[in-house]
């Protein structure tokens, strides 16, 4: 079984995710952005081993704790190359919001790409490049388990903001309609902020990209 847990962390109430295989004990962290002791505690009841840290995009609320998480677990960090500049500018992002600096900018071990697959124990995930919120925004899809981690691209009843540098409103609509909606109505969507939803609910009802939304 794929174990899915989250902690709401930091001043932006961001969802940091742990996904784990209950048979092998292998786990991955998705967007360990802040309050890393709380995030790591998600793995403790069963003693899951974090072997991968996936950053869905480079905004500070999703990446500021990644270096600390990597130091604590020894797990490598991955992100899409298009968000490398955002990640490198983490000190500037923190300063812009008046937040304290971090000790280290996360060191990236590899850059993932659209369609790339990786395993968390018995479970296979696919990286989906969904630009719009940022140039390198990605979602993580566990197809066989019907779980999608949409980060800040698709929310329950909303979509990610596109008014920050690198945002593109037309691109985010295309990403959702052309990449995420075809994944199937029964797919559970775990968002970067706020509650879970499903692809079917958002396809039918989302006021920005759903069936009744105005065309872009």
C-alpha positions as CSV (number, residue, x, y, z in Angstrom):
1,X,0.0,0.0,0.0
2,X,1.1,3.6,-0.7
3,X,1.1,5.5,2.6
4,X,0.4,9.2,2.2
5,X,0.8,11.7,5.0
6,X,1.3,15.4,5.2
7,X,2.1,18.3,7.6
8,X,0.9,21.9,7.1
9,X,4.1,23.9,7.7
10,X,5.4,27.5,7.6
11,X,3.9,30.9,7.3
12,X,2.2,30.0,4.0
13,X,0.5,26.9,5.4
14,X,2.1,24.7,2.8
15,X,1.4,21.0,2.6
16,X,4.7,18.9,2.9
17,X,4.1,15.3,1.9
18,X,5.5,11.9,2.8
19,X,4.8,9.0,0.5
20,X,6.0,5.6,1.6
21,X,5.7,1.9,0.7
22,X,4.4,0.0,3.6
23,X,6.1,-3.3,2.5
24,X,9.7,-2.0,1.8
25,X,9.7,0.9,4.2
26,X,11.1,3.2,1.5
27,X,9.8,6.8,1.5
28,X,10.1,10.1,-0.4
29,X,9.5,13.6,0.8
30,X,7.7,16.0,-1.4
31,X,8.3,19.7,-0.8
32,X,9.8,19.7,2.8
33,X,9.5,23.5,2.9
34,X,9.6,24.3,6.7
35,X,9.4,22.8,10.2
36,X,11.5,19.9,9.2
37,X,11.3,18.0,12.6
38,X,7.5,17.8,12.1
39,X,8.0,16.7,8.5
40,X,10.5,14.0,9.4
41,X,8.2,12.8,12.2
42,X,5.8,11.6,9.5
43,X,8.1,8.8,8.9
44,X,8.7,7.8,12.5
45,X,5.8,5.5,13.5
46,X,6.9,2.8,11.1
47,X,10.5,3.9,10.7
48,X,10.2,4.7,7.0
49,X,13.5,5.5,5.3
50,X,13.5,8.7,3.2
51,X,15.6,8.0,0.1
52,X,14.4,10.8,-2.1
53,X,13.4,14.5,-1.8
54,X,11.3,15.9,-4.6
55,X,10.8,19.6,-5.0
56,X,7.8,20.3,-7.2
57,X,9.0,23.9,-7.9
58,X,11.3,26.5,-6.6
59,X,9.2,28.9,-4.5
60,X,10.5,29.5,-1.0
61,X,7.6,27.9,0.9
62,X,8.3,24.6,-0.9
63,X,12.1,24.5,-0.7
64,X,13.4,26.4,2.3
65,X,13.7,23.4,4.5
66,X,15.0,21.0,1.8
67,X,18.7,21.4,2.7
68,X,17.9,20.6,6.3
69,X,15.8,17.6,5.3
70,X,18.6,16.3,3.1
71,X,21.2,16.7,5.8
72,X,19.0,14.8,8.3
73,X,18.1,11.9,5.9
74,X,21.0,11.7,3.4
75,X,18.5,11.7,0.6
76,X,19.3,13.5,-2.7
77,X,17.2,16.5,-3.9
78,X,15.7,16.7,-7.3
79,X,13.9,19.6,-9.1
80,X,13.1,20.6,-12.7
81,X,16.0,22.5,-14.3
82,X,13.7,25.4,-15.3
83,X,13.3,26.3,-11.7
84,X,17.0,26.1,-10.9
85,X,17.2,30.0,-10.9
86,X,14.4,30.3,-8.5
87,X,16.0,27.8,-6.1
88,X,19.3,29.6,-6.4
89,X,17.5,32.9,-5.5
90,X,16.1,31.4,-2.3
91,X,17.9,34.0,-0.1
92,X,16.3,36.8,-2.1
93,X,12.9,35.2,-2.0
94,X,13.1,35.0,1.8
95,X,14.3,38.5,2.1
96,X,11.5,39.7,-0.1
97,X,8.9,38.4,2.4
98,X,10.9,39.5,5.4
99,X,11.6,35.9,6.5
100,X,14.9,34.8,8.2
101,X,17.6,33.3,6.0
102,X,18.3,29.6,5.8
103,X,21.8,28.2,6.5
104,X,22.1,26.6,3.1
105,X,20.5,26.8,-0.3
106,X,19.4,23.2,-1.2
107,X,22.0,21.4,-3.3
108,X,20.4,19.6,-6.2
109,X,21.6,16.1,-7.0
110,X,19.7,15.8,-10.3
111,X,17.1,17.5,-12.5
112,X,14.0,15.6,-13.3
113,X,12.1,15.9,-16.6
114,X,8.6,15.3,-17.9
115,X,7.7,11.7,-18.2
116,X,10.6,10.5,-16.0
117,X,9.7,7.7,-13.6
118,X,11.0,6.7,-10.2
119,X,10.0,4.2,-7.6
120,X,9.1,4.5,-3.9
121,X,9.4,0.9,-2.9
122,X,6.8,-1.1,-4.9
123,X,5.1,2.1,-6.2
124,X,6.0,3.9,-9.4
125,X,5.7,7.6,-9.8
126,X,5.8,9.8,-13.0
127,X,7.0,13.3,-13.2
128,X,4.7,15.6,-15.1
129,X,6.0,19.0,-16.2
130,X,3.1,21.5,-15.7
131,X,4.5,25.0,-16.3
132,X,2.5,28.0,-15.5
133,X,2.8,28.7,-11.8
134,X,6.6,28.6,-12.4
135,X,8.5,27.6,-15.5
136,X,9.6,24.3,-13.9
137,X,6.5,23.4,-11.9
138,X,5.9,19.6,-11.8
139,X,3.3,17.3,-10.5
140,X,4.0,13.8,-9.3
141,X,1.6,11.0,-10.4
142,X,1.3,7.6,-8.9
143,X,-0.9,6.2,-11.7
144,X,-1.6,2.7,-10.3
145,X,-2.5,4.1,-6.9
146,X,-4.6,6.9,-8.3
147,X,-2.7,9.6,-6.4
148,X,-1.6,13.0,-7.9
149,X,0.5,15.5,-6.0
150,X,-0.4,18.7,-7.9
151,X,1.7,21.2,-5.8
152,X,0.7,24.8,-6.6
153,X,-0.7,24.0,-10.1
154,X,-4.2,22.7,-9.2
155,X,-6.1,23.4,-6.0
156,X,-9.6,22.5,-4.8
157,X,-11.7,25.1,-6.5
158,X,-8.7,27.1,-7.7
159,X,-5.4,27.2,-9.6
160,X,-1.9,28.4,-8.7
161,X,-1.1,32.1,-8.9
162,X,0.7,33.3,-12.0
163,X,1.5,36.9,-11.0
164,X,4.9,36.2,-9.7
165,X,8.0,36.2,-11.9
166,X,7.9,33.3,-14.4
167,X,4.2,32.8,-14.0
168,X,2.1,32.3,-17.2
169,X,-1.7,32.2,-16.9
170,X,-2.3,30.5,-20.3
171,X,0.4,27.9,-19.6
172,X,-1.1,26.9,-16.3
173,X,-4.5,26.4,-17.9
174,X,-3.0,24.3,-20.7
175,X,-1.1,22.2,-18.1
176,X,-4.2,21.4,-16.1
177,X,-6.5,20.7,-19.0
178,X,-4.0,18.9,-21.2
179,X,-1.8,17.1,-18.7
180,X,-3.7,16.7,-15.4
181,X,-7.4,16.3,-16.4
182,X,-6.7,13.3,-18.7
183,X,-5.4,11.4,-15.7
184,X,-8.9,10.3,-14.8
185,X,-11.8,11.5,-12.7
186,X,-11.1,9.1,-9.8
187,X,-7.6,10.4,-9.3
188,X,-7.1,11.9,-5.8
189,X,-5.4,15.2,-5.9
190,X,-3.1,16.2,-3.0
191,X,-2.5,20.0,-3.3
192,X,0.3,22.2,-2.3
193,X,-2.0,24.2,0.0
194,X,-5.5,23.4,1.3
195,X,-7.6,20.3,1.1
196,X,-7.5,17.3,-1.2
197,X,-9.8,17.1,-4.2
198,X,-10.3,14.8,-7.3
199,X,-9.6,15.3,-10.9
200,X,-13.3,14.7,-11.6
201,X,-14.5,17.4,-9.2
202,X,-12.1,20.0,-10.6
203,X,-12.8,19.1,-14.2
204,X,-16.5,19.6,-13.6
205,X,-16.6,22.5,-11.1
206,X,-13.3,24.4,-11.0
207,X,-14.3,28.0,-11.9
208,X,-10.9,28.7,-13.6
209,X,-10.4,25.5,-15.7
210,X,-13.5,23.4,-15.3
211,X,-16.2,22.7,-17.9
212,X,-18.0,25.9,-17.1
213,X,-15.0,28.2,-17.1
214,X,-14.5,30.8,-19.8
215,X,-12.1,29.9,-22.5
216,X,-8.6,31.4,-22.4
